[in-house]
Amino acid sequence: MAIGREFEEFTVSRQRALFRYAYLLVGERGLAEDLLQESLTRTYVRWNKLRDSANAEAYTRRVMTNTAISWYRRRSWRERPHDTLPASLATRSDDGSGEVTARIWLWAELGKLPPQQRAVLVLRYYEDLTQAETARVLGCTEGTVKSQASRALKKLRAGLGPDALLIVESVVTA
C-alpha cells in the first residue's frame, strides 16, 4: 500500500480521537486544531521510519504531548485570559446551570495543570488506558505515570477545595 494512502486512512480513522486528545491537552479548539495539524505533519514526515504503522497513533499522541509541553514552556502560553470561579458558584441548581458552572470550574482547574500531568490524567481516566499503556504512549516509565497522576490529582484537590468530590460527581453524573 502506498505511504500516502496508508497515512490518509490512519488520519481519517483516528482524527476524532486525536482531536479530542489535543483539545483535552490545550483546552481551546483553535489550539487543538493547530496541535493536531502539527502532530500529523510530524507523523507523516516520520511515516517511513515507523517500524509498524499500527504504532502510528501512539507515536502521534507522543508528538502531541511533547509539542504541547514545548508550547506550555513558552512564556506567551501562560499569558491567557481566564476567569476563576469561586466555590459558591459551583453548586447545583434546579435549572441545571450549576452543572455547567461545575464543568467550567473543573475545566479551569484542569487547564492550570502542566501538559504532561494533564496528558496522564486524560489518558488514564478519560481514555481509560492502563498505566503501562499510558507510559508507552507518553514514552516514559510507569513510575512517571504514577507520580504525574498523583501530583495532578493533588493539585486538582487543592484547587477545587473541600467541595471537589461533589463537583466531580456532578460533572461525571451529568
C-alpha atoms as a printed R data frame, in Angstrom:
    type eleno elety resid chain resno       x      y      z
1   ATOM     1    CA   MET     A     1   0.000  0.000  0.000
2   ATOM     2    CA   ALA     A     2   1.319  3.456 -0.832
3   ATOM     3    CA   ILE     A     3   2.543  5.525  2.093
4   ATOM     4    CA   GLY     A     4   0.236  8.432  1.288
5   ATOM     5    CA   ARG     A     5  -2.821  6.176  1.151
6   ATOM     6    CA   GLU     A     6  -1.900  4.362  4.359
7   ATOM     7    CA   PHE     A     7  -1.343  7.674  6.166
8   ATOM     8    CA   GLU     A     8  -4.619  9.048  4.818
9   ATOM     9    CA   GLU     A     9  -6.515  6.019  6.131
10  ATOM    10    CA   PHE     A    10  -4.866  6.439  9.522
11  ATOM    11    CA   THR     A    11  -5.744 10.138  9.615
12  ATOM    12    CA   VAL     A    12  -9.364  9.626  8.600
13  ATOM    13    CA   SER     A    13  -9.941  6.760 11.027
14  ATOM    14    CA   ARG     A    14  -8.275  8.334 14.096
15  ATOM    15    CA   GLN     A    15  -8.828 12.069 13.554
16  ATOM    16    CA   ARG     A    16 -11.707 12.454 16.023
17  ATOM    17    CA   ALA     A    17  -9.919 10.636 18.847
18  ATOM    18    CA   LEU     A    18  -6.700 12.533 18.206
19  ATOM    19    CA   PHE     A    19  -8.528 15.867 18.098
20  ATOM    20    CA   ARG     A    20 -10.265 15.058 21.389
21  ATOM    21    CA   TYR     A    21  -6.892 14.289 22.939
22  ATOM    22    CA   ALA     A    22  -5.423 17.539 21.572
23  ATOM    23    CA   TYR     A    23  -8.375 19.521 22.916
24  ATOM    24    CA   LEU     A    24  -8.049 17.997 26.345
25  ATOM    25    CA   LEU     A    25  -4.337 18.840 26.342
26  ATOM    26    CA   VAL     A    26  -4.629 22.512 25.376
27  ATOM    27    CA   GLY     A    27  -8.209 23.449 26.223
28  ATOM    28    CA   GLU     A    28  -9.014 25.579 23.170
29  ATOM    29    CA   ARG     A    29 -10.481 24.461 19.872
30  ATOM    30    CA   GLY     A    30  -8.176 26.543 17.672
31  ATOM    31    CA   LEU     A    31  -5.052 25.488 19.548
32  ATOM    32    CA   ALA     A    32  -6.202 21.867 19.440
33  ATOM    33    CA   GLU     A    33  -6.608 22.075 15.670
34  ATOM    34    CA   ASP     A    34  -3.102 23.564 15.383
35  ATOM    35    CA   LEU     A    35  -1.668 20.896 17.665
36  ATOM    36    CA   LEU     A    36  -3.340 18.098 15.706
37  ATOM    37    CA   GLN     A    37  -2.172 19.510 12.371
38  ATOM    38    CA   GLU     A    38   1.406 19.941 13.544
39  ATOM    39    CA   SER     A    39   1.464 16.453 15.061
40  ATOM    40    CA   LEU     A    40   0.034 14.800 11.955
41  ATOM    41    CA   THR     A    41   2.598 16.636  9.837
42  ATOM    42    CA   ARG     A    42   5.414 15.347 12.022
43  ATOM    43    CA   THR     A    43   3.942 11.839 11.908
44  ATOM    44    CA   TYR     A    44   3.731 11.954  8.111
45  ATOM    45    CA   VAL     A    45   7.350 13.034  7.837
46  ATOM    46    CA   ARG     A    46   8.415 10.066 10.006
47  ATOM    47    CA   TRP     A    47   5.918  7.583  8.480
48  ATOM    48    CA   ASN     A    48   8.644  5.632  6.632
49  ATOM    49    CA   LYS     A    49  10.662  5.314  9.829
50  ATOM    50    CA   LEU     A    50   7.826  3.968 11.951
51  ATOM    51    CA   ARG     A    51   8.580  0.284 12.299
52  ATOM    52    CA   ASP     A    52   4.923 -0.615 12.353
53  ATOM    53    CA   SER     A    53   2.114  1.648 11.166
54  ATOM    54    CA   ALA     A    54  -0.021  0.124 13.939
55  ATOM    55    CA   ASN     A    55   2.052  2.248 16.342
56  ATOM    56    CA   ALA     A    56   1.193  5.460 14.483
57  ATOM    57    CA   GLU     A    57  -1.447  6.545 16.980
58  ATOM    58    CA   ALA     A    58   0.851  6.118 19.966
59  ATOM    59    CA   TYR     A    59   3.589  7.981 18.095
60  ATOM    60    CA   THR     A    60   1.191 10.816 17.182
61  ATOM    61    CA   ARG     A    61  -0.047 11.134 20.775
62  ATOM    62    CA   ARG     A    62   3.532 11.296 21.983
63  ATOM    63    CA   VAL     A    63   4.282 14.052 19.438
64  ATOM    64    CA   MET     A    64   1.150 15.903 20.602
65  ATOM    65    CA   THR     A    65   2.177 15.661 24.227
66  ATOM    66    CA   ASN     A    66   5.734 16.814 23.564
67  ATOM    67    CA   THR     A    67   4.545 19.677 21.357
68  ATOM    68    CA   ALA     A    68   2.005 20.814 23.963
69  ATOM    69    CA   ILE     A    69   4.706 20.727 26.628
70  ATOM    70    CA   SER     A    70   7.022 22.843 24.489
71  ATOM    71    CA   TRP     A    71   4.188 25.328 23.852
72  ATOM    72    CA   TYR     A    72   3.466 25.439 27.576
73  ATOM    73    CA   ARG     A    73   7.083 26.276 28.363
74  ATOM    74    CA   ARG     A    74   6.923 29.412 26.252
75  ATOM    75    CA   ARG     A    75   6.238 32.498 28.283
76  ATOM    76    CA   SER     A    76   3.396 33.593 25.986
77  ATOM    77    CA   TRP     A    77   1.500 30.360 26.701
78  ATOM    78    CA   ARG     A    78   0.774 31.425 30.272
79  ATOM    79    CA   GLU     A    79  -0.474 34.838 29.193
80  ATOM    80    CA   ARG     A    80  -4.030 33.737 28.550
81  ATOM    81    CA   PRO     A    81  -7.156 35.340 29.963
82  ATOM    82    CA   HIS     A    82  -9.349 33.157 32.148
83  ATOM    83    CA   ASP     A    83 -11.926 33.526 34.859
84  ATOM    84    CA   THR     A    84 -11.563 31.914 38.238
85  ATOM    85    CA   LEU     A    85 -14.888 30.771 39.598
86  ATOM    86    CA   PRO     A    86 -15.475 30.715 43.334
87  ATOM    87    CA   ALA     A    87 -16.726 27.562 45.039
88  ATOM    88    CA   SER     A    88 -20.080 29.156 45.817
89  ATOM    89    CA   LEU     A    89 -20.911 29.225 42.094
90  ATOM    90    CA   ALA     A    90 -20.244 25.530 41.630
91  ATOM    91    CA   THR     A    91 -23.322 24.305 43.461
92  ATOM    92    CA   ARG     A    92 -26.211 22.542 41.788
93  ATOM    93    CA   SER     A    93 -29.380 24.392 40.969
94  ATOM    94    CA   ASP     A    94 -32.763 23.302 39.700
95  ATOM    95    CA   ASP     A    95 -32.247 24.823 36.249
96  ATOM    96    CA   GLY     A    96 -29.031 22.862 35.570
97  ATOM    97    CA   SER     A    97 -26.819 25.939 35.490
98  ATOM    98    CA   GLY     A    98 -24.846 24.612 38.464
99  ATOM    99    CA   GLU     A    99 -23.714 21.612 36.420
100 ATOM   100    CA   VAL     A   100 -22.495 23.890 33.653
101 ATOM   101    CA   THR     A   101 -20.700 26.072 36.182
102 ATOM   102    CA   ALA     A   102 -19.128 22.998 37.777
103 ATOM   103    CA   ARG     A   103 -17.854 21.835 34.397
104 ATOM   104    CA   ILE     A   104 -16.377 25.260 33.684
105 ATOM   105    CA   TRP     A   105 -14.750 25.379 37.087
106 ATOM   106    CA   LEU     A   106 -13.327 21.871 36.754
107 ATOM   107    CA   TRP     A   107 -12.062 22.666 33.256
108 ATOM   108    CA   ALA     A   108 -10.376 25.831 34.573
109 ATOM   109    CA   GLU     A   109  -8.553 23.786 37.217
110 ATOM   110    CA   LEU     A   110  -7.529 21.156 34.649
111 ATOM   111    CA   GLY     A   111  -6.193 23.957 32.470
112 ATOM   112    CA   LYS     A   112  -3.819 25.010 35.244
113 ATOM   113    CA   LEU     A   113  -2.040 21.647 35.157
114 ATOM   114    CA   PRO     A   114   1.149 21.279 33.137
115 ATOM   115    CA   PRO     A   115   0.561 19.403 29.850
116 ATOM   116    CA   GLN     A   116   2.417 16.263 30.984
117 ATOM   117    CA   GLN     A   117   0.180 15.899 34.040
118 ATOM   118    CA   ARG     A   118  -2.935 16.721 32.014
119 ATOM   119    CA   ALA     A   119  -1.893 14.145 29.407
120 ATOM   120    CA   VAL     A   120  -1.531 11.484 32.088
121 ATOM   121    CA   LEU     A   121  -4.996 12.255 33.508
122 ATOM   122    CA   VAL     A   122  -6.605 12.302 30.065
123 ATOM   123    CA   LEU     A   123  -5.047  9.010 29.032
124 ATOM   124    CA   ARG     A   124  -5.634  7.255 32.361
125 ATOM   125    CA   TYR     A   125  -9.103  8.470 33.293
126 ATOM   126    CA   TYR     A   126 -10.705  9.752 30.085
127 ATOM   127    CA   GLU     A   127  -9.224  7.384 27.507
128 ATOM   128    CA   ASP     A   128  -9.200  4.614 30.174
129 ATOM   129    CA   LEU     A   129  -5.696  3.356 29.364
130 ATOM   130    CA   THR     A   130  -3.729  1.285 31.837
131 ATOM   131    CA   GLN     A   131  -0.561  2.641 33.461
132 ATOM   132    CA   ALA     A   132   1.537  0.555 31.085
133 ATOM   133    CA   GLU     A   133  -0.369  1.775 28.014
134 ATOM   134    CA   THR     A   134  -0.129  5.385 29.194
135 ATOM   135    CA   ALA     A   135   3.606  5.015 29.759
136 ATOM   136    CA   ARG     A   136   4.038  3.570 26.276
137 ATOM   137    CA   VAL     A   137   2.059  6.402 24.646
138 ATOM   138    CA   LEU     A   138   3.978  9.070 26.537
139 ATOM   139    CA   GLY     A   139   7.338  7.350 26.186
140 ATOM   140    CA   CYS     A   140   8.045  7.227 29.895
141 ATOM   141    CA   THR     A   141   8.084  4.709 32.736
142 ATOM   142    CA   GLU     A   142   5.071  3.506 34.700
143 ATOM   143    CA   GLY     A   143   6.590  5.165 37.757
144 ATOM   144    CA   THR     A   144   6.491  8.508 35.956
145 ATOM   145    CA   VAL     A   145   2.834  7.928 35.075
146 ATOM   146    CA   LYS     A   146   2.043  7.181 38.727
147 ATOM   147    CA   SER     A   147   3.912 10.211 40.062
148 ATOM   148    CA   GLN     A   148   2.474 12.580 37.438
149 ATOM   149    CA   ALA     A   149  -1.062 11.342 38.128
150 ATOM   150    CA   SER     A   150  -0.551 11.700 41.866
151 ATOM   151    CA   ARG     A   151   0.774 15.249 41.531
152 ATOM   152    CA   ALA     A   152  -2.005 16.225 39.143
153 ATOM   153    CA   LEU     A   153  -4.746 14.871 41.394
154 ATOM   154    CA   LYS     A   154  -3.176 16.596 44.394
155 ATOM   155    CA   LYS     A   155  -3.196 19.923 42.509
156 ATOM   156    CA   LEU     A   156  -6.800 19.406 41.446
157 ATOM   157    CA   ARG     A   157  -7.863 18.664 45.019
158 ATOM   158    CA   ALA     A   158  -6.030 21.763 46.271
159 ATOM   159    CA   GLY     A   159  -7.561 23.958 43.568
160 ATOM   160    CA   LEU     A   160 -11.079 22.634 43.917
161 ATOM   161    CA   GLY     A   161 -11.069 22.697 47.696
162 ATOM   162    CA   PRO     A   162 -13.287 20.682 50.028
163 ATOM   163    CA   ASP     A   163 -16.150 20.575 47.522
164 ATOM   164    CA   ALA     A   164 -14.017 18.718 44.971
165 ATOM   165    CA   LEU     A   165 -15.794 15.382 45.288
166 ATOM   166    CA   LEU     A   166 -19.234 16.978 44.904
167 ATOM   167    CA   ILE     A   167 -18.074 18.909 41.844
168 ATOM   168    CA   VAL     A   168 -16.519 15.906 40.135
169 ATOM   169    CA   GLU     A   169 -19.561 13.757 40.898
170 ATOM   170    CA   SER     A   170 -21.906 16.386 39.440
171 ATOM   171    CA   VAL     A   171 -19.831 16.563 36.260
172 ATOM   172    CA   VAL     A   172 -19.406 12.816 35.901
173 ATOM   173    CA   THR     A   173 -23.075 12.016 36.503
174 ATOM   174    CA   ALA     A   174 -24.373 14.785 34.240
